[in-house]
Amino acid sequence: MNQGAKGYQETLLVDTLDRMRRNPEGRKVLQLRLSQMLPHNRTPVRLKILTRMFRSLESGRQIQIFSMTNGDLVIIINSGAQRDVQNIVHRIRTLFESDPITMADAGGEQDRFALWFDLSLDAAMAMHAAQELRTEAQSAVPRQMGMVLPPLTPQLLDEVQKKLAFANVVPFVRDQPVLRVNAATHEAAIEFYEFFLSVQDLQRSAAPTINLLGDRWLFQDLSRTMDQRMLETVVRAPHAREAPALSLNLNLESVITSSFATFLDRIEKGHKVIVEVQAVDVFTNLSLYLDVQGALRGAGHAILIDGLTIGTLRLIDVAQLKPDYAKVAWAPELGEASGRGGTQVLHELVAAVGAGKVILSRCESAISLAFGLKTGITLFQGRFLDSLKSGRRKPAPRPV
């Protein structure tokens, strides 16, 4: 295939993944969604600089880099380079921390900026993503490097919300389990399932010419409409009814709506619901948080504070908020932080909130699992553990 042909890099990626299906062990794939960054952050010069940050690893044959037509980077990573790549991704997040796409758990999803696939577990998912990128590239209208979709505006928001009100969102519903891991035996059992709407899939369907994450505050408004559709949809999902408990990542305001009350009326009696609220949402509306917390507990349900980082944990006392669960996103700096380091901060959180209530999310490797167990955490969420999706107790992957 001619290197100048449409979708050349995407086709090369698909072919490479196909060859690796015979020997996937130890390899991971990262899709870095630079295409979703704000226009001023992804000029041609900046995109080249970001790509260059990974080149030293490529020269050592530790990784393979594929530059997608839409501006994304897809990187196939050997086991020895995974920590280095994670560190580079963290540096990029820090450089562009004001960009909405780099924010932790924006809109309730796990991570929309860096999508990870473990080829020994997620080969089919990685291939599907690569094929979608190829289809998109081959059908795309040629555009100048650095051009991106226009950000959401108040007028466009109104149009998208009207579409979303009548759209079939069932195909966009995703779920991910939170697993309780026995530190002694490394057996794991499902604690609950988190359900969320895939913003990426929703954008392709309802707003293919708009960057939904281009304006943080307008997206926050859109997320309330997403909450309503999610509540209407999840209650009909057989998978949700079979789960030991389910969680929904919602805006605080969504919990006091008639849609949420109807949702609770329609779920099976005795079925536990865990409402995940973002830490920033709690800090900006503490009185509403306390009201929601009391109402949920009074009905036999629970509240979870999501979006905690080592930075927020150093500034606030989560124990005073008395959540039923607290979720901290794994990042390499947790194990590397100087001064009052990540290990100490998490030890303090576990001691304050209670053993069995702290969740370490975004666990992409055995390193994160081992770190969490060492600090007393027993609840985990992430791709590294996603192979354990049955309700039966199974051995969790042992940390190395």
Secondary structure, 3 states (H helix, E strand, C coil): CCCCCCCHHHHHHHHHHHHHCCCCCCCEEEEECHHHCCHHHCCHHHHHHHHHCCHHHHHCCCEEEEECCCCCEEEEECHHHHHHHHHHHHHHHHHCCCCHHHCCCHHHCCCCCEEEEEHHHHHHHHHHHHHHHHHHHHHCCCCCCCCCCCECCHHHHHHHHHHHHHCCCHHHEEEEEEEEECCCCCEEEEEEEEEEECHHHHHHHHCCCCECCCCHHHHHHHHHHHHHHHHHHHCCCHHHHHCCEEEEECCHHHHHCHHHHHHHHHCCCCCEEEEEEEHHHHHHCHHHHHHHHHHHHHCCCEEEEEEECHHHHHHCCHHHHCCCEEEEECCCHHHHCCCCCHHHHHHHHHHHHCCCCEEEECCCCHHHHHHHHHCCCCEECCHHHCCCCCCCCEECCCCC
